Amino acid sequence: MEQTVEQALSQANLVSDGTEYALVKLPPKAITAAAGVIAAIGEPFCALIADRNEVSLLIPAEAVQDFVSHLPGHTLAETRYRLITLDVALELSLVGFMAAVSRALADAGVSILPYAAFTRDHLLVPAAQFELAMKTLQQLKSARP
């Protein structure tokens, strides 16, 4: 039997680590430097996305000053983010999970940066909206059968 959105939402634990994160934009050629920063930090949560236009690096805000000299041409987002892990193993064929989550948060006026791992989804929300985001997600979970 395939996993449903309702099942996944009802089973998801909402986990956060209490850390504020910084989002850093780098030029495309800085991917090796960005990967080196993640390797040096050596612990979760970090994220690296590279596309043809830019490299995006998400690291603990407290680590930015330690690594800024290793990040040539960087732009640092002003907003600090908090992590919410939707801690439930999601089937790769599941359709609509993030749509339900993002719709509830959008209706509450919460901006999100969604990240997907192999089996779990993660959200980064502005630190100032963290409590509202958690409350909204708890309500979404409790509204499901």
C-alpha positions in Angstrom: 0.0 0.0 0.0 1.4 3.4 -1.0 2.0 6.0 1.6 -0.6 8.9 1.6 0.0 12.5 2.4 -2.4 12.2 5.3 -0.4 9.2 6.7 2.9 11.0 6.3 1.7 14.2 7.9 0.2 12.4 10.9 3.4 10.3 11.4 5.8 13.2 10.9 7.7 14.4 14.0 8.6 18.1 13.8 12.2 18.4 14.9 14.4 21.4 15.2 18.0 21.8 16.5 17.8 25.3 18.0 20.4 26.6 15.6 20.2 29.6 13.4 21.4 29.2 9.8 22.9 31.6 7.3 22.3 31.4 3.5 25.3 32.3 1.4 25.4 32.9 -2.4 28.6 32.2 -4.3 29.6 32.3 -7.9 29.3 29.0 -9.7 33.1 28.4 -9.7 33.1 28.5 -5.9 31.7 25.0 -5.5 34.9 23.5 -4.3 35.3 26.2 -1.6 31.7 25.7 -0.5 32.2 21.9 -0.3 35.3 22.5 1.7 33.4 24.6 4.2 30.8 21.8 4.7 33.6 19.2 5.1 35.3 21.4 7.7 32.0 22.0 9.6 31.6 18.2 9.6 28.2 17.9 11.2 24.6 18.3 10.2 22.7 20.4 9.1 24.4 22.0 6.1 23.3 22.1 2.5 25.0 22.9 -0.8 23.2 23.4 -4.1 25.0 24.2 -7.3 23.5 25.3 -10.5 24.8 27.0 -13.6 24.1 30.4 -12.1 25.2 30.2 -8.5 26.2 28.1 -5.5 24.0 28.3 -2.5 25.4 27.3 0.8 23.4 26.9 4.0 25.5 26.7 7.2 25.1 27.4 10.9 25.2 31.2 11.3 27.9 30.9 14.0 30.2 29.3 11.4 30.0 32.2 8.9 32.8 34.3 10.5 35.1 31.3 10.6 34.7 30.6 6.9 34.0 34.0 5.2 37.6 34.3 4.1 37.2 31.0 2.3 34.2 32.1 0.3 35.4 34.4 -2.5 32.7 36.6 -4.0 30.0 35.7 -1.4 26.8 37.4 -0.7 25.3 36.7 2.7 21.5 36.8 3.1 20.4 39.2 5.9 17.7 36.8 7.2 18.7 34.1 9.6 16.8 30.8 9.4 15.7 28.0 11.7 15.5 24.4 10.6 12.3 22.2 10.9 12.8 18.6 9.9 9.6 16.7 8.9 10.9 13.6 10.5 9.1 10.8 8.7 10.5 8.5 6.0 8.8 9.6 2.8 8.3 7.3 -0.1 9.9 8.8 -3.2 6.7 8.3 -5.1 4.6 10.3 -2.6 2.8 13.2 -4.3 1.6 16.3 -2.6 3.4 16.2 0.8 5.3 19.4 0.4 2.4 21.0 -1.4 0.2 20.5 1.8 3.0 21.7 4.0 3.8 24.7 1.9 0.2 25.7 1.5 -0.4 25.7 5.2 2.7 27.8 5.8 1.8 30.2 2.9 -1.7 30.7 4.4 0.0 31.6 7.7 2.3 34.0 5.9 5.5 32.0 6.6 8.2 32.1 4.0 10.1 28.8 3.5 13.2 27.4 1.9 12.4 23.7 1.3 15.1 21.1 1.1 14.7 17.4 0.3 16.9 14.6 1.5 16.5 11.1 0.2 13.7 10.2 2.7 13.1 13.3 4.7 12.1 16.9 4.0 13.5 19.9 5.7 12.3 23.4 5.9 14.2 26.6 6.7 12.0 29.3 7.9 13.0 32.9 9.0 14.0 32.8 12.6 11.4 35.4 13.4 8.7 33.2 12.0 9.8 29.9 13.6 7.2 29.7 16.4 4.4 30.5 13.9 5.7 27.9 11.5 5.8 25.2 14.3 2.3 26.1 15.5 1.0 26.0 11.9 2.6 22.6 11.2 1.3 21.2 14.5 -2.2 22.3 13.5 -1.8 20.7 10.1 -0.8 17.4 11.7 -3.7 17.4 14.1 -6.2 18.2 11.4 -5.3 15.0 9.6 -7.0 11.6 10.5 
